[in-house]
Amino acid sequence: MRTFLKIIILGPIAVAAVLLAVANRAPVRIVLDPFARESALGFDVPLFAVILTALATGLLLGGLGTWLGQHRYRRAARTYRRDLERQRAEADRLRVALAEERVGAAAALPSPRQAA
């Protein structure tokens, strides 16, 4: 089912990316020096490469921002998980102690055959 959903969602995106690349093959000049139009700090790349690079950069920066913004929730989940593990260990320890106490109390009582 997941594979089918991936194909349904990612298929059109892949087709759109290919169409974008085919339609925008013309080179554009990228200049890294903002004060000189024709400088050695420039290069020609296809327009689709600029668009896809900008999309990928935006995706990575957005993901990083989201991940950093959710730090407090991950920290709270770790704290709750540690507390739960501690409480489970204590419950197991108390169960063992209660079982040992019951066995000890049963051994201290006379058996019904001895009482008769």
C-alpha positions in Angstrom: 0.0 0.0 0.0 2.8 2.4 0.9 4.6 1.7 -2.4 1.4 2.4 -4.3 1.0 5.7 -2.5 4.6 6.7 -3.1 4.1 6.0 -6.8 0.9 8.1 -6.8 2.5 11.0 -5.1 6.1 10.9 -6.3 5.3 10.0 -9.9 3.7 13.3 -10.9 6.4 15.2 -9.1 9.1 13.3 -11.0 7.3 14.0 -14.3 7.0 17.7 -13.5 10.7 17.8 -12.6 11.7 16.2 -15.9 9.4 18.6 -17.8 10.9 21.5 -16.0 14.4 20.4 -16.9 13.5 19.9 -20.5 11.7 23.3 -20.9 14.3 25.3 -19.1 17.6 24.2 -20.6 18.8 27.7 -21.5 21.9 28.8 -19.6 21.7 31.7 -17.2 24.6 33.6 -15.8 25.1 33.3 -12.0 27.4 36.2 -10.8 28.7 36.0 -7.2 30.1 39.6 -7.2 27.1 42.0 -6.7 29.1 45.1 -7.8 30.4 43.9 -11.2 28.1 42.5 -13.9 30.9 40.7 -15.8 33.4 39.3 -13.3 35.4 36.2 -12.9 33.1 35.2 -10.1 30.3 34.1 -12.4 29.4 31.0 -14.3 26.7 29.8 -16.7 24.3 27.0 -15.6 21.0 25.8 -16.9 17.9 27.5 -15.5 16.4 24.2 -14.2 19.6 23.6 -12.1 19.1 27.0 -10.5 15.4 26.2 -9.8 16.0 22.7 -8.5 18.9 23.9 -6.3 16.8 26.6 -4.8 14.0 24.1 -4.1 16.4 21.7 -2.5 18.0 24.4 -0.4 14.6 25.6 0.8 13.6 22.1 1.6 16.7 21.5 3.7 16.5 24.8 5.5 12.8 24.3 6.2 13.5 20.8 7.6 16.4 22.0 9.7 14.2 24.8 11.1 11.4 22.4 11.9 13.8 19.9 13.5 15.3 22.7 15.7 11.9 24.0 16.6 10.8 20.6 17.9 13.7 20.2 20.3 11.6 20.7 23.4 9.1 18.0 22.3 11.9 15.5 21.7 13.5 16.4 25.1 10.1 15.9 26.9 9.6 12.6 25.1 13.1 11.4 26.3 12.2 12.5 29.9 8.9 10.7 29.8 10.5 7.6 28.4 13.2 7.6 31.2 10.5 8.1 33.8 8.4 5.2 32.4 11.4 2.9 32.4 12.2 3.8 36.0 8.6 3.2 37.1 8.4 -0.1 35.3 11.6 -1.3 37.0 10.2 -0.2 40.3 6.9 -2.0 39.7 8.9 -5.2 38.7 11.0 -4.9 41.9 7.8 -4.5 44.0 6.2 -7.5 42.3 9.2 -9.7 43.1 9.3 -8.4 46.7 5.5 -9.1 47.1 5.9 -12.6 45.7 8.8 -13.3 48.0 6.7 -12.0 51.0 3.8 -14.2 50.1 6.0 -17.3 49.8 7.6 -16.5 53.1 4.2 -15.9 54.8 2.9 -19.1 53.3 5.9 -21.1 54.6 5.4 -19.7 58.1 1.8 -20.9 58.3 1.1 -24.4 59.4 -0.3 -26.7 56.7 -3.9 -27.7 57.1 -2.9 -31.4 57.7 -0.6 -30.4 60.6 -3.3 -28.4 62.3 -5.8 -31.3 62.3 
